[in-house]
């Protein structure tokens, strides 16, 4: 219940300031526009299409998800949260907010991407939706715990993408491969290994995040 209350607090705060929403919207529009005008009339293959799709997702996440805990440190509300809620409750509330933000952001990217790029035609929708959900969960969990770590550091802006890249690289690479499979129409059964990799990544990141957050939050 406290976790949901924290989620509502962050949601209402974001609706007032629209910091993350505006940053994400501008980055998505600018990035997709740059890619579109750079490619011009050339037709790109499925591999490049899938790679660019996840590049947009990765850098969009970097621009909008870093302030999950930074805002608490800047306003001094982190001390209040430590008094009224346990570490797992705080992390769950922040994770819920980032999950909503990530899914909303990536659904917009999928719609815009499919409208602009002819090569982005999904032939196996079940595989794409499954990999999309698992990839978004992994992205949200990783981004949340990284945001908690960098909130305690001095150079918050530059540290977030530096820490995120090596942690998210296995997820991004596997998600790119799954997107290629979805575009090619590969059978669901033939992509089980890649799906298990992403699922394992999600489970590991969730477990590690909840174990580490207690030490990070009370530091």
C-alpha positions as CSV (number, residue, x, y, z in Angstrom):
1,X,0.0,0.0,0.0
2,X,2.8,2.4,0.9
3,X,4.6,1.5,-2.4
4,X,1.5,2.4,-4.4
5,X,1.2,5.7,-2.4
6,X,4.8,6.5,-3.3
7,X,4.0,5.7,-6.9
8,X,1.1,8.1,-6.9
9,X,3.3,10.8,-5.3
10,X,5.8,10.4,-8.1
11,X,3.1,10.3,-10.8
12,X,1.4,13.5,-9.5
13,X,4.8,15.2,-9.2
14,X,5.7,14.3,-12.8
15,X,2.3,15.5,-14.1
16,X,3.1,18.9,-12.5
17,X,6.7,19.3,-13.7
18,X,6.6,17.0,-16.8
19,X,10.4,16.8,-16.6
20,X,10.7,13.1,-17.6
21,X,7.8,13.2,-20.0
22,X,9.1,16.2,-21.9
23,X,12.6,14.9,-22.0
24,X,11.5,11.6,-23.3
25,X,9.1,13.1,-25.9
26,X,11.7,15.5,-27.3
27,X,14.4,12.8,-27.4
28,X,12.1,10.3,-29.2
29,X,11.0,12.8,-31.8
30,X,14.5,14.2,-32.5
31,X,16.2,10.8,-32.6
32,X,13.7,9.1,-34.9
33,X,13.6,12.3,-37.1
34,X,17.4,12.3,-37.4
35,X,17.5,8.6,-38.3
36,X,14.7,9.1,-40.9
37,X,16.4,12.0,-42.6
38,X,19.8,10.3,-42.5
39,X,18.5,7.2,-44.2
40,X,16.5,9.1,-46.8
41,X,15.1,6.9,-49.5
42,X,17.4,4.0,-48.8
43,X,15.8,0.8,-47.7
44,X,17.5,-0.7,-44.6
45,X,17.5,-4.4,-43.8
46,X,15.8,-6.0,-40.8
47,X,19.0,-6.3,-38.7
48,X,19.7,-2.6,-39.0
49,X,16.1,-1.7,-38.4
50,X,16.0,-3.7,-35.2
51,X,19.3,-2.3,-34.0
52,X,18.2,1.3,-34.5
53,X,14.9,0.5,-32.8
54,X,16.7,-0.5,-29.6
55,X,19.2,2.3,-29.9
56,X,16.3,4.8,-29.7
57,X,14.9,2.9,-26.7
58,X,18.2,2.8,-24.9
59,X,19.1,6.5,-25.3
60,X,15.5,7.6,-24.6
61,X,15.6,5.7,-21.3
62,X,18.9,7.4,-20.5
63,X,17.4,10.9,-21.0
64,X,14.3,10.4,-18.9
65,X,14.7,7.7,-16.2
66,X,17.8,9.0,-14.3
67,X,15.9,11.2,-11.9
68,X,13.9,8.5,-10.1
69,X,16.0,9.1,-6.9
70,X,17.9,12.3,-7.8
71,X,14.8,14.4,-7.3
72,X,14.4,13.0,-3.7
73,X,18.1,13.9,-2.9
74,X,17.7,17.4,-4.4
75,X,14.5,18.2,-2.5
76,X,15.7,16.5,0.7
77,X,12.7,14.2,0.9
78,X,14.9,11.1,1.0
79,X,15.3,11.4,4.7
80,X,11.5,11.5,5.2
81,X,11.1,8.4,3.0
82,X,13.6,6.6,5.1
83,X,11.6,7.3,8.2
84,X,8.1,6.3,6.9
85,X,8.9,3.4,4.5
86,X,11.2,0.5,4.3
87,X,13.8,0.2,1.5
88,X,11.9,-2.5,-0.4
89,X,8.7,-0.4,-0.3
90,X,10.6,2.7,-1.7
91,X,12.2,0.6,-4.4
92,X,8.8,-1.0,-5.4
93,X,7.2,2.4,-5.6
94,X,9.9,3.9,-7.8
95,X,10.0,0.7,-9.9
96,X,6.2,0.9,-10.6
97,X,6.6,4.5,-11.8
98,X,9.5,3.6,-14.1
99,X,7.6,0.6,-15.4
100,X,4.7,2.8,-16.4
101,X,7.1,5.4,-17.9
102,X,9.1,2.8,-19.9
103,X,6.1,1.0,-21.3
104,X,4.4,4.3,-22.3
105,X,7.6,5.6,-23.9
106,X,8.3,2.4,-25.8
107,X,4.7,2.0,-27.1
108,X,5.0,5.5,-28.6
109,X,8.4,4.5,-30.1
110,X,6.9,1.3,-31.6
111,X,4.0,3.3,-33.2
112,X,6.2,6.0,-34.6
113,X,8.8,3.6,-35.8
114,X,6.2,1.4,-37.6
115,X,4.7,4.4,-39.3
116,X,8.0,5.8,-40.5
117,X,10.1,2.8,-41.4
118,X,8.8,0.3,-44.0
119,X,11.2,-2.4,-42.9
120,X,9.7,-2.5,-39.4
121,X,7.0,-5.0,-40.2
122,X,6.3,-7.5,-37.4
123,X,5.5,-11.0,-38.8
124,X,5.5,-12.8,-35.5
125,X,3.5,-10.5,-33.2
126,X,3.4,-13.0,-30.2
127,X,7.2,-13.2,-30.1
128,X,7.5,-9.5,-30.5
129,X,5.0,-8.7,-27.7
130,X,6.7,-11.2,-25.4
131,X,10.2,-10.0,-26.0
132,X,8.9,-6.4,-25.8
133,X,7.4,-6.9,-22.3
134,X,10.4,-8.8,-21.0
135,X,12.8,-6.2,-22.4
136,X,10.9,-3.3,-20.9
137,X,10.8,-5.0,-17.5
138,X,14.5,-5.5,-17.5
139,X,15.1,-1.9,-18.7
140,X,12.9,-0.5,-15.9
141,X,14.5,-2.6,-13.2
142,X,18.0,-1.8,-14.2
143,X,17.3,1.9,-14.7
144,X,15.8,2.1,-11.3
145,X,18.7,0.6,-9.4
146,X,21.2,2.5,-11.4
147,X,19.3,5.7,-10.6
148,X,19.5,4.9,-6.9
149,X,23.3,4.4,-7.2
150,X,24.0,7.7,-9.1
151,X,21.7,9.7,-6.8
152,X,24.5,9.3,-4.1
153,X,27.2,10.5,-6.5
154,X,28.4,14.0,-7.5
155,X,28.5,13.8,-11.3
156,X,24.9,12.4,-11.7
157,X,24.3,13.4,-15.3
158,X,27.4,11.8,-16.8
159,X,27.5,8.7,-14.5
160,X,24.1,7.4,-15.5
161,X,24.8,6.4,-19.1
162,X,28.3,5.2,-18.2
163,X,26.9,2.7,-15.6
164,X,23.9,1.8,-17.7
165,X,25.7,0.7,-20.8
166,X,27.6,-2.3,-19.5
167,X,24.7,-3.4,-17.4
168,X,22.1,-3.1,-20.1
169,X,24.2,-4.4,-23.0
170,X,23.3,-8.1,-22.6
171,X,19.6,-7.1,-22.5
172,X,19.8,-4.8,-25.5
173,X,21.8,-7.2,-27.7
174,X,19.4,-10.1,-27.0
175,X,16.4,-7.9,-27.5
176,X,17.7,-6.8,-30.8
177,X,18.1,-10.4,-31.9
178,X,14.5,-11.2,-30.7
179,X,13.2,-8.2,-32.7
180,X,15.0,-9.5,-35.8
181,X,13.3,-12.8,-35.3
182,X,10.0,-11.1,-34.9
183,X,10.5,-9.2,-38.2
184,X,11.7,-12.3,-40.0
185,X,8.7,-14.3,-38.8
186,X,10.8,-16.8,-36.8
187,X,8.7,-19.4,-34.9
188,X,8.3,-18.8,-31.2
189,X,9.9,-22.1,-30.3
190,X,13.1,-21.2,-32.2
191,X,13.6,-18.1,-30.1
192,X,13.2,-19.9,-26.7
193,X,16.9,-19.6,-25.9
194,X,17.0,-15.8,-26.4
195,X,13.7,-15.4,-24.4
196,X,15.1,-17.4,-21.6
197,X,18.2,-15.2,-21.5
198,X,16.0,-12.0,-21.2
199,X,13.8,-13.7,-18.6
200,X,16.9,-14.8,-16.6
201,X,18.3,-11.2,-16.9
202,X,15.0,-9.8,-15.5
203,X,14.9,-12.3,-12.6
204,X,18.6,-11.7,-11.7
205,X,18.2,-7.9,-11.8
206,X,15.1,-7.9,-9.7
207,X,16.7,-10.1,-7.1
208,X,20.0,-8.2,-7.0
209,X,18.2,-4.8,-7.0
210,X,16.1,-5.7,-3.9
211,X,19.2,-7.1,-2.1
212,X,21.4,-4.1,-2.8
213,X,18.9,-1.3,-2.5
214,X,18.8,-1.6,1.3
215,X,22.6,-0.7,1.5
216,X,22.3,2.0,-1.2
217,X,19.3,3.7,0.3
218,X,20.7,3.9,3.8
219,X,24.2,5.0,2.7
